Amino acid sequence: MKPTILIPLLAVASFIAQGQDPVTTSPKYYKVLLENDHMRVLEYRLKAGEKEPMHSHPAGVVYVLSGARVKFTYPDGRTEEKPGASGETIWREPTTHAVENVGDTEVHAIAVDLKTAKPPQVSKDEQTLWDLEHAYWRYVQDHDLSSYSNLWHERFLGWPSVSAAPVHKDHITDWITAQTSKGLVFKTNEVKPASIQVTGDVAMVCYWITFRWLDHEGKGAAQTVRITHAWLKTASDWHIIGGMSMPETKASP
């Protein structure tokens, strides 16, 4: 049977922020069959005439073992009745609701609640470095070579993929001017983070950059390059002290 969407979208945050876990608010209606870091599988029973108080669910799937007609009440006061047929598979968006069995038969279902992985915490230094990397490409696109040069440490040594040999700071803009001197214009498509590691006053930042050099007709092939920058913090400022780049030969993950 084709999956259907039964319940309208509400924020996942309500499930956590309001603490309306149905297993806590209505333990008589739920039995936890399995729980791990990725999901929680629940058996659900609601007899005819029973009412379940307001609670929340993350996104998940409901398989109806024994159907009935139920009435949903939402936090804004809106209500709707929905039939649930035996054997029906339902995709459920994150929701907050109260449930009443207004039919003549017991609702019996299996619900799989998906758990959203917690995003990794980004430190202040990590956020600063990502902001600087984005500024780096913005300066290239705006042809702001002064601001671009200020990102680099005086003792910089690196090996860009476009250079035949390692370069110091005094040649760090050569790859830009080699193209702009031909009348080409730089256009950033996407910066895709790969990894970052901060150890004291030293940081390594790795990512992919996709860009184009556009001619006077606005045409130019997209290029994707792997970037590795070594940053050194002096006082409160970060500067690039080393790095390498190489063309990406396949699509980035």
C-alpha positions as a printed NumPy array, in Angstrom:
array([[  0.   ,   0.   ,   0.   ],
       [  1.251,   3.464,  -0.87 ],
       [  2.499,   5.359,   2.226],
       [  0.412,   8.404,   3.148],
       [  1.09 ,  11.48 ,   5.219],
       [ -1.346,  11.603,   8.095],
       [ -0.219,  14.437,  10.332],
       [  0.852,  17.985,   9.397],
       [  4.375,  19.304,   9.951],
       [  5.311,  20.941,  13.227],
       [  8.747,  21.699,  14.64 ],
       [ 10.847,  18.817,  15.936],
       [ 11.987,  21.165,  18.655],
       [  8.636,  20.856,  20.441],
       [  9.348,  17.184,  21.11 ],
       [ 12.437,  18.139,  23.097],
       [ 11.695,  21.634,  24.332],
       [  8.25 ,  20.846,  25.73 ],
       [  9.276,  17.432,  27.031],
       [  5.973,  15.887,  25.883],
       [  7.3  ,  12.393,  25.424],
       [  4.226,  10.143,  24.998],
       [  5.902,   7.285,  26.846],
       [  6.111,   9.627,  29.848],
       [  2.764,  11.41 ,  29.488],
       [  0.774,   8.292,  28.529],
       [  2.674,   5.129,  29.531],
       [ -0.53 ,   3.053,  29.565],
       [ -0.852,   3.417,  25.794],
       [  2.758,   2.734,  24.8  ],
       [  5.227,  -0.121,  25.082],
       [  8.861,   0.454,  24.069],
       [  9.937,  -2.465,  21.892],
       [ 13.371,  -1.157,  20.889],
       [ 15.392,   1.997,  21.479],
       [ 18.873,   3.054,  20.388],
       [ 20.678,   6.197,  19.227],
       [ 18.855,   6.133,  15.9  ],
       [ 15.241,   5.261,  16.631],
       [ 12.617,   4.172,  19.109],
       [ 10.06 ,   1.514,  18.207],
       [  6.76 ,   1.712,  20.08 ],
       [  3.698,  -0.493,  20.279],
       [  0.592,   1.687,  20.604],
       [ -2.895,   0.737,  21.794],
       [ -5.843,   3.102,  22.319],
       [ -9.243,   1.604,  23.068],
       [-12.509,   3.035,  21.787],
       [-13.443,   6.151,  23.765],
       [ -9.981,   6.625,  25.296],
       [ -8.208,   9.978,  25.078],
       [ -4.471,  10.539,  25.035],
       [ -3.259,  13.947,  26.316],
       [ -1.121,  16.396,  24.323],
       [  2.289,  14.976,  23.406],
       [  4.917,  15.168,  20.67 ],
       [  6.54 ,  12.893,  18.109],
       [  9.594,  13.366,  15.908],
       [  9.41 ,  12.25 ,  12.291],
       [  8.781,   8.562,  11.821],
       [  6.676,   5.741,  10.417],
       [  3.445,   4.239,  11.74 ],
       [  2.205,   0.803,  10.712],
       [ -1.451,   0.185,  11.592],
       [ -2.095,  -3.34 ,  12.845],
       [ -5.743,  -2.735,  13.722],
       [ -7.431,   0.372,  12.426],
       [ -9.994,   2.744,  13.907],
       [-11.173,   6.328,  13.553],
       [ -9.221,   8.839,  15.611],
       [ -9.555,  12.529,  16.361],
       [ -6.44 ,  14.717,  16.554],
       [ -6.356,  17.986,  18.499],
       [ -3.445,  20.372,  17.894],
       [ -1.939,  23.05 ,  20.157],
       [ -3.663,  25.833,  18.181],
       [ -7.08 ,  24.279,  18.924],
       [ -7.569,  22.849,  15.438],
       [ -9.049,  19.328,  15.237],
       [ -9.405,  16.708,  12.538],
       [-10.625,  13.141,  12.313],
       [ -8.735,  10.522,  10.352],
       [ -9.449,   6.853,   9.683],
       [ -6.565,   4.45 ,  10.017],
       [ -6.986,   1.267,   7.998],
       [ -5.482,  -2.038,   9.068],
       [ -2.282,  -2.7  ,   7.128],
       [ -1.752,   0.97 ,   6.295],
       [  1.764,   2.415,   6.415],
       [  1.935,   6.094,   7.319],
       [  4.811,   8.56 ,   7.163],
       [  4.429,  10.939,  10.103],
       [  6.053,  14.364,  10.098],
       [  7.154,  15.849,  13.455],
       [  3.985,  16.78 ,  15.326],
       [  2.384,  17.741,  18.626],
       [ -1.193,  16.604,  19.241],
       [ -3.732,  14.953,  21.528],
       [ -5.485,  11.801,  20.301],
       [ -8.985,  10.449,  20.931],
       [-10.32 ,   7.151,  19.62 ],
       [-13.769,   8.135,  18.321],
       [-14.364,   4.794,  16.589],
       [-15.769,   1.509,  17.848],
       [-12.559,  -0.53 ,  17.715],
       [ -9.171,  -0.4  ,  19.42 ],
       [ -6.286,   1.297,  17.635],
       [ -3.271,  -1.002,  17.534],
       [ -0.143,   0.236,  15.752],
       [  3.637,   0.079,  15.644],
       [  5.365,   3.476,  15.571],
       [  8.999,   4.051,  14.654],
       [ 10.184,   7.426,  15.956],
       [ 13.413,   8.594,  14.312],
       [ 16.018,  10.373,  16.373],
       [ 17.771,  13.349,  14.845],
       [ 21.521,  13.223,  15.313],
       [ 22.826,  16.096,  17.385],
       [ 24.927,  18.429,  15.276],
       [ 28.531,  18.636,  16.413],
       [ 29.26 ,  21.6  ,  18.644],
       [ 31.342,  24.27 ,  16.954],
       [ 33.782,  26.166,  19.162],
       [ 34.268,  29.914,  18.907],
       [ 37.643,  29.432,  17.187],
       [ 36.188,  26.933,  14.716],
       [ 33.368,  29.31 ,  13.802],
       [ 35.865,  32.158,  13.394],
       [ 38.   ,  30.044,  11.068],
       [ 35.06 ,  28.994,   8.895],
       [ 34.02 ,  32.644,   8.683],
       [ 37.548,  33.559,   7.586],
       [ 37.558,  30.847,   4.937],
       [ 34.311,  32.19 ,   3.502],
       [ 35.742,  35.711,   3.637],
       [ 38.802,  34.406,   1.745],
       [ 36.684,  33.468,  -1.277],
       [ 34.553,  36.575,  -1.009],
       [ 37.716,  38.695,  -1.283],
       [ 38.769,  36.729,  -4.379],
       [ 35.354,  37.214,  -5.953],
       [ 35.361,  40.959,  -5.15 ],
       [ 38.977,  41.236,  -6.341],
       [ 39.845,  42.731,  -2.947],
       [ 43.497,  41.721,  -3.021],
       [ 44.41 ,  43.877,  -0.005],
       [ 41.966,  42.128,   2.334],
       [ 42.892,  38.791,   0.754],
       [ 46.599,  39.365,   1.438],
       [ 45.901,  40.329,   5.045],
       [ 44.677,  36.775,   5.707],
       [ 48.165,  35.388,   5.178],
       [ 50.943,  35.159,   7.754],
       [ 54.229,  36.888,   6.88 ],
       [ 56.015,  33.53 ,   7.187],
       [ 53.56 ,  31.672,   4.951],
       [ 54.781,  28.772,   2.821],
       [ 52.434,  26.652,   0.774],
       [ 52.007,  24.777,  -2.482],
       [ 48.94 ,  25.735,  -4.514],
       [ 47.932,  23.272,  -7.215],
       [ 48.392,  25.964,  -9.885],
       [ 52.017,  26.577,  -8.915],
       [ 54.998,  24.584, -10.157],
       [ 56.8  ,  25.156,  -6.848],
       [ 55.968,  26.208,  -3.281],
       [ 55.245,  29.918,  -2.829],
       [ 55.616,  32.527,  -0.101],
       [ 53.234,  35.351,   0.737],
       [ 54.707,  37.691,  -1.888],
       [ 53.305,  35.459,  -4.651],
       [ 50.021,  34.496,  -3.004],
       [ 47.868,  36.566,  -5.388],
       [ 49.584,  35.357,  -8.58 ],
       [ 46.919,  32.746,  -9.293],
       [ 44.241,  35.448,  -9.17 ],
       [ 45.95 ,  38.09 , -11.293],
       [ 46.925,  35.456, -13.881],
       [ 43.213,  35.068, -14.631],
       [ 41.921,  38.604, -14.091],
       [ 44.616,  39.894, -16.474],
       [ 42.795,  37.917, -19.176],
       [ 39.522,  39.627, -18.358],
       [ 38.117,  36.653, -16.459],
       [ 35.884,  37.104, -13.414],
       [ 35.904,  34.744, -10.422],
       [ 32.599,  33.292,  -9.215],
       [ 32.218,  31.068,  -6.147],
       [ 29.695,  28.248,  -6.451],
       [ 30.018,  26.329,  -3.17 ],
       [ 32.241,  25.898,  -0.126],
       [ 31.8  ,  22.419,   1.363],
       [ 33.463,  21.721,   4.738],
       [ 35.407,  18.484,   5.162],
       [ 37.1  ,  18.773,   8.575],
       [ 38.573,  21.194,  11.069],
       [ 40.9  ,  20.704,  14.039],
       [ 42.086,  23.358,  16.451],
       [ 45.037,  22.581,  18.736],
       [ 45.948,  25.538,  20.874],
       [ 47.014,  28.349,  18.543],
       [ 47.281,  26.106,  15.483],
       [ 44.39 ,  24.955,  13.311],
       [ 43.971,  22.791,  10.234],
       [ 40.976,  23.481,   7.989],
       [ 40.021,  21.199,   5.092],
       [ 37.215,  21.677,   2.577],
       [ 36.17 ,  21.654,  -1.07 ],
       [ 35.624,  24.802,  -3.091],
       [ 33.732,  24.83 ,  -6.389],
       [ 34.173,  27.917,  -8.553],
       [ 34.244,  29.247, -12.104],
       [ 36.354,  31.736, -14.019],
       [ 33.819,  33.488, -16.253],
       [ 34.58 ,  35.143, -19.567],
       [ 32.845,  38.247, -20.941],
       [ 29.874,  36.071, -21.965],
       [ 29.521,  34.692, -18.449],
       [ 30.76 ,  31.264, -19.461],
       [ 33.281,  29.137, -17.63 ],
       [ 33.673,  25.519, -16.557],
       [ 33.133,  24.621, -12.897],
       [ 36.212,  23.478, -11.02 ],
       [ 36.303,  21.735,  -7.652],
       [ 39.487,  21.914,  -5.598],
       [ 40.495,  20.408,  -2.256],
       [ 41.839,  23.028,   0.125],
       [ 43.964,  22.492,   3.233],
       [ 44.953,  25.569,   5.237],
       [ 47.132,  25.717,   8.341],
       [ 46.187,  28.708,  10.509],
       [ 48.279,  30.255,  13.285],
       [ 46.778,  32.423,  15.994],
       [ 48.809,  35.385,  17.201],
       [ 47.211,  37.468,  19.933],
       [ 43.545,  37.299,  18.896],
       [ 44.006,  37.057,  15.126],
       [ 44.269,  34.015,  12.872],
       [ 46.463,  33.973,   9.748],
       [ 47.19 ,  31.292,   7.156],
       [ 50.772,  30.074,   7.618],
       [ 50.697,  27.031,   5.347],
       [ 48.531,  25.148,   2.923],
       [ 48.046,  23.001,  -0.137],
       [ 45.408,  22.534,  -2.798],
       [ 44.666,  19.942,  -5.446],
       [ 41.994,  19.473,  -8.101],
       [ 39.182,  17.114,  -7.156],
       [ 38.89 ,  14.356,  -9.744],
       [ 35.517,  13.099,  -8.561],
       [ 32.426,  14.561,  -6.934],
       [ 32.954,  15.552,  -3.294],
       [ 31.048,  13.404,  -0.756]])
